Structures are given as C-alpha cells and as structure tokens.
Amino acid sequence: MRVRFIVLLCLLYVSNTGVAQIPVKIAKLKYQGGGDWYANKTALPNLIEFCNREMNMALAPEEDIVETGSRDIFLYPYIYMTGHGNVVFSDADASNLRKYLTGGGFLHIDDNYGLDKFIRIELKKVFPELELVELPFDHPIYHQKFNFPKGLPKVHEHDGKPAQGFGIVYQGRLVVYYSYECDLGNGWEDKRIHNDPEEKRQQALRMGANIIAYCFTSSL
C-alpha cells in the first residue's frame, strides 16, 4: 500500500547517525463540523524539531494540512487530529479514512478538552465493527526511546480525571491512538502560550516522539 511505502522510505533514509536523505511530511487533519481543527498551531513544529533532534528522524519542519476526504491523505504516515468541538465525518470522509488506516496509515487523535463526545460517534462511522479500548501500560507505544510505565503524562488538569490512552486495533495493528484528558498537544506548544513547567513540556514531547516512532515501526 502507498502509506506503507512512504513509512518504509522514512526508515530507510534515516540512519543511526541522524543523516537523512529526504524529509518526510506529517499532517494535521482538517475535518468538518465546526470544531477548531487548527488548534495548537505551534505544537507539531515543536514536536517535529524534537523528534529530529532526539530520535534522528527526517521529518520536514512544518506539517501539512489534509482534509479527511482528500486523496492526499495517503501521502502521510502520521496524521494528527485535535480540537475542542464538533466533528462530522461524511460517508465519503469515513470511507476514505478507513482505507487510509487499513492500508497502513496512523491517526493520532488528541483531545483538546471537548472533543470526546463527538469523536467517539464519528469513529463508529469509520470502524462500526470495532471499539475504542484503553491500552495497557505495557503497550509498546509507551516504551519506545522514552519509557512511560504509567502511560500518558498529565499535562493540563480539567475534571480531575486521569490521562488515558485509547486505541482502535485493526487486524492486530493499532491504527488509531486517542490521547484523552491529557492535553498532550498543549505540552508541545511554545512555552509562552501555556507557561507550562519545562518538565511537563519535556514529558509531552517525549510521549509525542514515542507515538511517532511507534507509528513508523508498526506500519511496516
């Protein structure tokens, strides 16, 4: 599949010395429904810079924007989705997203507080036969270069709930990872935006790097 080919290219062209031949693009998902899909504008560039520096990846410095129903979605091994509000997937959107995910793609949904009640309904359009399940703390996504023995770090507090990581597993492969009650993307943003302690920001960036590393290796 096309997505698998792109992920393979990323792995082939990044050496252990950090020398990269070509940059690989990741993308943010632009969805319908009125929710602020564009939130956390500084998050992905900061995460990309961290991954390139700390993980010897070859990611292009800026993310692309891709619409749910676009054919271009197949160009990206990792797609990030965030926001606070409403999400709507048309039938065509859901079909396209399913083809992308079952063909080797990876979607990271990052609840920015308020997304949960919408995204759970819309994911049922994509995978009506599957459920979001909480991933155990020993899942490999928490144990890439950086070790998170208790799962997701808690970046911001809202309702006193623990941070949780959910997933959709298709034919044995994690295709959707959902970070909930965590505000992971807020932790990736420029420090001036939320004024989070540096240790919180580093935890968020390390977990984000783990997610991308897992995406690349699990999609082969």
C-alpha positions in Angstrom: 0.0 0.0 0.0 1.1 3.6 -0.6 1.3 4.6 3.0 3.4 1.6 3.9 5.8 2.5 1.1 6.2 6.1 2.5 6.8 4.8 6.0 9.5 2.4 4.7 11.2 5.3 2.9 11.3 7.2 6.1 13.0 4.3 7.9 15.4 3.6 5.0 16.6 7.2 4.7 17.2 7.9 8.4 20.5 6.4 9.7 21.6 5.9 13.3 23.9 8.9 12.8 20.9 11.2 12.0 21.9 11.7 8.4 18.7 11.9 6.3 18.4 11.9 2.5 14.8 13.2 2.2 12.4 14.8 4.6 9.1 13.0 5.4 5.9 15.0 5.9 3.4 14.5 8.6 0.0 16.2 8.6 -2.8 17.8 10.6 -6.4 16.7 9.8 -8.8 19.3 8.7 -12.3 18.0 9.4 -15.9 19.3 9.1 -18.4 20.2 11.8 -17.1 23.5 13.0 -14.6 22.3 15.6 -11.2 24.0 15.8 -9.1 21.5 13.9 -6.5 24.2 13.6 -5.8 24.4 17.4 -2.3 24.2 18.8 -0.6 25.9 15.9 3.0 25.7 17.3 2.6 22.1 18.6 3.6 20.0 15.6 6.6 22.1 14.5 8.0 21.8 18.1 7.4 18.0 18.2 9.0 17.6 14.7 12.1 19.5 15.9 12.3 17.4 19.0 11.9 14.1 17.0 14.6 15.1 14.5 17.0 16.1 17.3 16.4 13.4 19.8 15.3 10.5 17.6 17.4 11.1 14.5 14.2 11.3 12.4 14.0 13.0 9.0 10.7 15.0 9.3 10.0 18.1 7.3 10.0 21.1 9.7 6.3 22.1 9.1 3.3 19.9 8.9 0.9 19.8 6.0 -2.9 20.2 6.3 -5.0 17.4 4.8 -8.8 17.1 4.6 -10.4 13.9 5.7 -11.9 13.1 2.3 -8.8 14.0 0.3 -6.8 11.5 -1.7 -3.7 13.3 -0.4 -4.3 11.6 3.0 -2.4 8.6 1.7 0.8 10.7 1.4 1.3 10.8 5.2 2.4 8.1 7.6 1.2 10.0 10.6 -1.9 12.3 10.8 -2.6 14.4 13.9 -6.2 15.5 14.9 -7.1 17.9 17.6 -9.7 20.4 18.7 -12.3 21.3 21.3 -15.6 21.0 19.5 -17.8 19.3 16.9 -16.5 16.8 14.4 -18.5 15.4 11.4 -17.3 12.8 9.0 -19.4 12.4 5.9 -19.8 8.9 4.5 -17.1 9.7 1.9 -14.8 11.0 4.7 -15.3 7.9 6.8 -14.7 5.6 3.8 -11.5 7.5 2.8 -10.2 7.5 6.4 -10.9 3.7 6.7 -9.0 3.0 3.5 -6.1 5.1 4.8 -6.0 3.4 8.2 -6.4 -0.2 7.0 -3.8 0.5 4.3 -1.0 1.3 6.8 -1.8 4.8 8.0 -1.9 6.0 11.5 -4.2 8.6 13.2 -3.4 10.3 16.5 -6.4 12.0 18.0 -5.5 14.4 20.8 -8.5 15.6 22.8 -8.0 19.3 23.5 -10.9 19.1 26.0 -14.4 18.9 24.5 -13.6 16.6 21.5 -14.6 13.3 23.2 -18.3 13.2 22.9 -18.1 14.0 19.1 -15.1 11.9 18.0 -16.4 8.7 19.6 -19.6 8.9 17.5 -17.7 9.7 14.3 -15.2 6.9 14.7 -18.1 4.5 14.6 -18.7 5.6 11.0 -15.1 4.6 10.2 -15.0 1.3 12.1 -18.6 0.3 13.1 -17.3 -3.2 14.0 -14.6 -2.0 16.4 -14.4 -0.3 19.8 -12.0 2.1 21.3 -10.1 0.2 24.0 -7.8 1.5 26.7 -4.3 0.4 26.0 -2.4 -1.3 28.9 0.6 0.5 30.3 2.9 -2.2 28.9 1.9 -1.4 25.3 4.9 -0.6 23.1 3.7 2.9 22.4 4.7 3.8 25.9 8.1 2.2 25.7 9.9 3.4 22.6 13.0 5.5 23.3 11.3 7.1 26.3 9.7 5.0 29.0 6.3 5.8 30.4 5.5 3.0 32.8 2.2 4.7 33.9 1.0 5.6 30.5 0.3 9.1 29.3 1.6 12.1 31.2 -0.9 14.6 32.5 -0.2 18.0 31.0 -3.3 20.0 32.0 -6.0 19.4 34.6 -9.7 19.8 33.8 -12.0 17.4 35.5 -9.8 15.6 37.9 -9.7 12.5 35.6 -6.5 10.6 34.8 -5.0 10.8 31.4 -5.9 7.8 29.3 -4.7 6.4 26.0 -7.3 4.6 23.9 -6.8 2.8 20.6 -8.6 1.1 17.7 -6.9 -2.1 16.7 -7.5 -3.4 13.2 -6.3 -6.9 12.4 -3.7 -6.8 15.2 -2.4 -3.4 14.4 -3.0 -0.2 16.3 -4.4 2.2 13.7 -5.9 5.0 15.9 -4.4 6.3 19.1 -6.5 8.6 21.2 -4.9 10.6 24.0 -7.7 11.7 26.3 -7.8 14.0 29.4 -4.1 14.7 28.7 -3.7 17.9 26.6 -0.6 16.4 25.0 -0.5 18.9 22.2 -0.7 21.8 24.6 2.5 20.5 26.1 4.2 20.6 22.7 3.4 24.2 22.1 5.7 27.2 22.6 6.2 27.7 26.4 4.9 31.3 26.2 1.4 30.0 25.2 0.6 28.0 28.3 3.6 28.7 30.5 3.8 25.0 31.5 6.8 23.9 33.6 9.6 22.7 31.4 9.4 19.2 32.8 5.8 19.0 31.7 6.7 20.1 28.2 9.5 17.6 28.0 7.2 14.8 29.1 4.7 15.7 26.5 7.4 15.9 23.7 8.9 12.6 24.7 5.5 10.9 24.6 4.8 12.5 21.3 8.1 11.3 19.9 7.2 7.8 21.2 3.9 7.9 19.3 5.5 8.9 16.0 8.3 6.3 16.5 5.7 3.6 17.1 3.7 4.7 14.1 6.7 4.4 11.8 7.8 1.0 13.1 4.3 -0.6 13.4 3.1 0.4 9.9 5.7 -1.8 8.1 
